[in-house]
């Protein structure tokens, strides 16, 4: 089963508040017992899905360093969905205004 095969009901309704954009970049994550590099699959102002073989349980808070535009943003996020060995879906904590502005400007449209 791939993450595309997961029923939408297993994902948080929160992500439906934002349009998702396809953005595939390498991002750094750190939190719980996991640290590493993952690749994003899609992203919105509410969260993202990242492909990783790390086993990161639901509820884990991660610090993400995401390349956006000419630089990067650092965002705290909670794991809301876990597909062990494949990836996790995360919901961002409240985005600071400067980070929100950068992401709104730099993220590709859906």
Backbone torsions as a table, in degrees:
resi	resn	phi	psi	omega
1	UNK	NA	130.2	175.2
2	UNK	-97.1	167.7	179.7
3	UNK	-64.1	-22.2	176.1
4	UNK	-69.9	-21.4	-179.0
5	UNK	-88.8	-5.7	-177.3
6	UNK	-73.8	131.1	179.0
7	UNK	-58.3	138.3	-179.2
8	UNK	-55.9	-28.4	-177.9
9	UNK	-64.6	-19.0	179.4
10	UNK	-80.4	-14.0	178.0
11	UNK	-91.8	155.9	179.3
12	UNK	-67.0	141.9	175.3
13	UNK	-65.6	-20.3	-177.9
14	UNK	-55.7	-39.2	-176.2
15	UNK	-67.8	-17.7	179.3
16	UNK	-73.6	-10.5	178.3
17	UNK	-76.8	-11.5	-175.5
18	UNK	-131.6	145.2	173.1
19	UNK	-72.1	135.1	177.9
20	UNK	-92.0	141.8	176.7
21	UNK	-116.1	144.8	174.7
22	UNK	-78.8	117.1	178.7
23	UNK	-141.8	113.6	-179.4
24	UNK	-110.5	104.3	178.4
25	UNK	-138.4	158.9	172.9
26	UNK	-85.7	129.1	178.9
27	UNK	-126.3	156.0	178.5
28	UNK	-100.4	141.1	177.1
29	UNK	-132.3	151.6	178.9
30	UNK	-152.4	129.1	177.8
31	UNK	163.7	153.6	-176.6
32	UNK	58.3	-131.2	177.4
33	UNK	-100.8	14.5	-173.1
34	UNK	-119.3	135.3	173.1
35	UNK	-143.1	138.1	178.7
36	UNK	169.8	-164.6	178.3
37	UNK	-117.9	135.7	177.8
38	UNK	-132.4	167.8	173.5
39	UNK	-112.3	138.3	178.9
40	UNK	-78.2	155.7	176.2
41	UNK	-111.4	-50.9	174.2
42	UNK	-145.9	161.1	-174.8
43	UNK	-148.7	149.7	172.6
44	UNK	-143.2	-178.9	176.5
45	UNK	-71.9	-9.3	179.9
46	UNK	-98.2	-23.0	-178.1
47	UNK	169.3	-166.1	-179.9
48	UNK	-157.0	165.5	170.8
49	UNK	-110.6	131.5	178.2
50	UNK	-123.9	135.7	177.2
51	UNK	-82.8	122.0	178.2
52	UNK	-156.7	147.5	176.0
53	UNK	-87.3	-6.5	178.7
54	UNK	-65.5	142.5	176.7
55	UNK	-91.4	101.2	-177.2
56	UNK	-116.4	113.1	-175.5
57	UNK	-70.8	153.2	173.1
58	UNK	-56.0	138.7	179.4
59	UNK	97.9	-15.0	179.1
60	UNK	-68.7	135.4	174.1
61	UNK	-94.4	128.3	-179.8
62	UNK	-115.4	151.0	166.7
63	UNK	-103.2	123.1	-177.9
64	UNK	-110.8	137.8	173.8
65	UNK	-116.2	107.7	-170.8
66	UNK	-113.8	123.4	175.6
67	UNK	-70.2	126.0	179.6
68	UNK	-140.1	125.8	-179.6
69	UNK	62.9	-132.4	-178.4
70	UNK	-85.2	-8.4	-176.2
71	UNK	-134.4	-138.2	178.5
72	UNK	-150.9	162.1	173.5
73	UNK	-122.0	150.8	176.1
74	UNK	-114.1	124.3	-173.1
75	UNK	-133.9	138.7	170.8
76	UNK	-87.8	140.8	-178.0
77	UNK	-150.2	150.6	176.7
78	UNK	-106.4	138.0	175.7
79	UNK	-72.9	121.6	-179.6
80	UNK	-111.8	-11.7	178.8
81	UNK	-150.0	135.2	179.1
82	UNK	-130.9	130.7	175.0
83	UNK	-121.6	83.4	-171.5
84	UNK	-47.9	132.5	-179.9
85	UNK	83.6	-7.4	-178.4
86	UNK	-123.5	-43.8	-178.2
87	UNK	166.6	-179.8	179.6
88	UNK	-141.1	151.7	171.1
89	UNK	-103.7	134.4	-179.2
90	UNK	-124.6	149.5	175.0
91	UNK	-110.8	126.4	179.8
92	UNK	-69.2	146.0	167.5
93	UNK	-69.8	171.1	-179.5
94	UNK	-51.5	123.0	-178.4
95	UNK	-76.7	131.6	172.3
96	UNK	-60.1	151.2	-176.3
97	UNK	-55.4	-41.1	-177.9
98	UNK	-66.3	-38.3	178.5
99	UNK	-68.1	-42.4	178.6
100	UNK	-59.6	-44.4	179.8
101	UNK	-61.1	-44.4	179.2
102	UNK	-61.4	-46.7	-177.5
103	UNK	-66.8	-41.1	178.3
104	UNK	-61.3	-37.6	-178.6
105	UNK	-75.0	-37.6	-169.5
106	UNK	-97.9	-23.1	-177.5
107	UNK	-71.5	137.3	177.0
108	UNK	-68.8	156.5	177.1
109	UNK	-68.4	160.5	-179.3
110	UNK	-65.6	NA	NA
